[in-house]
Amino acid sequence: MNFRSDNEAPVAEPIMQALLEANQGFAESYGYDHYTEMLEKRLTDIFEHWVAVIPLTTGTAANALAVAQCTPPYGAVYCHENAHLNKDECGAPEFYSAGAKLVDLPGEHGKLSPEILQKALAATGAHGEHENRPSCLSLTQSTEAGTIYTVDEIRTLTEVAKQSPWQLACHMDGSRFANALAALKCAPAEMTWKSGIDLLSLGATKNGAMLAEALVIFNPDYATEIKRRRKRAGQLVSKMRFISAQMLAWLKDDLWLQLATHANSMAAGFYREMQSRVEFLFPVQANEAFLRLPETAIAELQQAGFAFHVWPGSTDVIRLVFSHATRPEDCAALVTHMNRALA
Ligand SMILES: Cc1ncc(COP(=O)(O)O)c(C=O)c1O
C-alpha cells in the first residue's frame, strides 16, 4: 500500500516487454541505434514540430541541461520557489550552467502567476551589468503541488517572459508531463511549443518506465552543441537503445496517457471520498494529494501499513502519490482506514 512516490512504482509490463525485445543481439551505441532514431521521429509526430531529442537517465539531468542550454553563466532562471529545480537538485542547474542564478518566486498552489513574474522582471535592470541577466523561465507541469497549469496560463506566462526586454527562453519541467496531458486532454503541442515552450524535460520514469527521460527541444536556437553538453554531463548513455525502446513503448498506442489517466483517477477518487472530511492543501488535479491530518491519525495509518511521506518541516501534512500501479483496492482501504482514524 505504497503512496510514497511514483518513483517507487514498478515498471509497466509493456515497457518491460519492450526492454526484453530490445535486448536481442547487438545495436549501435551512443544513440546511433534504430530505437533512438525512431524515438526522434515518433516525438516529431506527437508534438507536430521539429524536435531535437536527448534521451537521459534522470529528470534532474534533463532540467539542468535544459537550463544550461538557454542560460549563460551570468543569467537568471525564474521558477517557483518549490520547483524541483530550486529545492531538490542540489544545485545541478547552477552547476551545469556554470553558475547561473535561480530566482525563486512565490505562487499559490505551486504555480507562478503572470503578475508575480511580471513584477520580478520589472524589478530587474536598474543595476545594469551588476545584475544577472534574466534568461529563462521554468514551469513545472504538473507542479510539485500536484496542480496543473491550463494551456492559457502557460501561454500568458511565456508571453510575459518573451515580451520582456530580455526575451527569456521558456522551459517546462515535464517530469509528470503525461499526468498533466491526461488531465487537460489537449494535444501535446498545445501545452508546449504552441504555448511558448522552447525546451521540455519529458519524464517517463514516474509514469511506468525505468530510467527513461528525454530533453525535447523545440527551438533550434537552444539545440546547439547539446550533444557535447550531454557527454560532458556524463549523460551520453552507451546503450541508449534501452532508454529509447522504453520511451517508444511508453508512447505506443497512447500507453503514456493510459498509465497517467489511471494514476490521476486514483487520486481523484480518493479526493472525492475524503474532501468533506480532511483539509487538502491544494486542488487535486493530477496524481498527488497533500492533506492535513491529526498526528494520531498519521501514526495509525502508518501502523496499518500505509506508506507515505510526512511533508518535511511539518508533522501534520502528508503527501500521497498515486501511480500507474496504484490498485483501487488499496485506495479503498486507505479511505476506510483514514475515516476510522479520524472518527
Ligand atoms: C517535478 C520533478 N522534476 C524533476 C524531478 C527529477 O527527477 P530525478 O529524480 O529523475 O532526477 C523530479 C523527481 O522527483 C520531480 O518530482
Ligand as a Chemical Component Dictionary entry (heavy atoms), coordinates in Angstrom:
data_LIG
# 
_chem_comp.id                   LIG 
_chem_comp.type                 NON-POLYMER 
_chem_comp.pdbx_formal_charge   0 
_chem_comp.three_letter_code    LIG 
# 
loop_
_chem_comp_atom.comp_id 
_chem_comp_atom.atom_id 
_chem_comp_atom.alt_atom_id 
_chem_comp_atom.type_symbol 
_chem_comp_atom.charge 
_chem_comp_atom.model_Cartn_x 
_chem_comp_atom.model_Cartn_y 
_chem_comp_atom.model_Cartn_z 
_chem_comp_atom.pdbx_ordinal 
LIG C1 C1 C 0 8.833  17.744 -10.622 1  
LIG C2 C2 C 0 10.097 16.945 -10.709 2  
LIG N1 N1 N 0 11.053 17.314 -11.579 3  
LIG C3 C3 C 0 12.201 16.643 -11.694 4  
LIG C4 C4 C 0 12.445 15.523 -10.935 5  
LIG C5 C5 C 0 13.802 14.880 -11.067 6  
LIG O1 O1 O 0 13.803 13.557 -11.386 7  
LIG P1 P1 P 0 15.037 12.608 -10.991 8  
LIG O2 O2 O 0 14.798 12.185 -9.597  9  
LIG O3 O3 O 0 14.928 11.523 -12.002 10 
LIG O4 O4 O 0 16.294 13.378 -11.137 11 
LIG C6 C6 C 0 11.502 15.088 -10.003 12 
LIG C7 C7 C 0 11.754 13.908 -9.158  13 
LIG O5 O5 O 0 11.064 13.555 -8.254  14 
LIG C8 C8 C 0 10.293 15.821 -9.876  15 
LIG O6 O6 O 0 9.353  15.477 -9.000  16 
# 
loop_
_chem_comp_bond.comp_id 
_chem_comp_bond.atom_id_1 
_chem_comp_bond.atom_id_2 
_chem_comp_bond.value_order 
_chem_comp_bond.pdbx_ordinal 
LIG C1 C2 SING 1  
LIG C2 N1 SING 2  
LIG C2 C8 DOUB 3  
LIG N1 C3 DOUB 4  
LIG C3 C4 SING 5  
LIG C4 C5 SING 6  
LIG C4 C6 DOUB 7  
LIG C5 O1 SING 8  
LIG O1 P1 SING 9  
LIG P1 O2 DOUB 10 
LIG P1 O3 SING 11 
LIG P1 O4 SING 12 
LIG C6 C7 SING 13 
LIG C6 C8 SING 14 
LIG C7 O5 DOUB 15 
LIG C8 O6 SING 16 
# 
